[in-house]
């Protein structure tokens, strides 16, 4: 079983997607497990009534930076709850990190990683010493800046989990195990919109599997150009 330990200041933002997706079924089947840890639960009360999780950046600038202490204590808790086999990976989400791809997702499963700790940043990011101390890998999900690491965590959990045998209805559903095209059609055969008729490509109705596969390959190549 692969356990995701998500370190996030907003763990509730993850729950609706987790509960209504393949991630929920995968948990029921005990193929994956998702645990969340809020750094605020590991913060110290400093002066005021609120547990402090962030501070102003040295050298100035806008936005706050997540304090190393609460994040590291949350990670320590996650490590303590990791499976006994302990094949860890620690990821810090950052727009400047290694690009997350399907190959990256597949490698995690092939390497039989048992526990992935995913640290979600917020505001200006996480104190850089966290990465050094944990020897964590920075991972980006795309060349754009989001407000937090929760969406990246969900995207990675989804893409990694569907690589685990048994998570999808049929393992053959994995796109890379079959000829699949991004151009797909369903009923009706002719769809009318604004007085114009849109037809399903003839070949898909032919029942000729060889021709259909060739068409899918061609349409995929055209899309990838
Ligand atoms: N100032 C930071 C920088 O330039 O790297 C950006 C901080 S961003 C507003 C807040 C957090 O969202 C980041 O710490 C990171 O965890 C997450 N994040 C934003 N965009 C991301 C992306 N493309 N991939 C992965 N994580 C991202």
Boltz pocket constraint, residues with backbone or C-beta under 6 A from the ligand:
constraints:
  - pocket:
      binder: B
      contacts: [[A, 92], [A, 93], [A, 94], [A, 95], [A, 96], [A, 119], [A, 120], [A, 121], [A, 122], [A, 123], [A, 124], [A, 125], [A, 126], [A, 139], [A, 140], [A, 141], [A, 142], [A, 143], [A, 144], [A, 145], [A, 146], [A, 147], [A, 148], [A, 149], [A, 152]]
      max_distance: 6.0
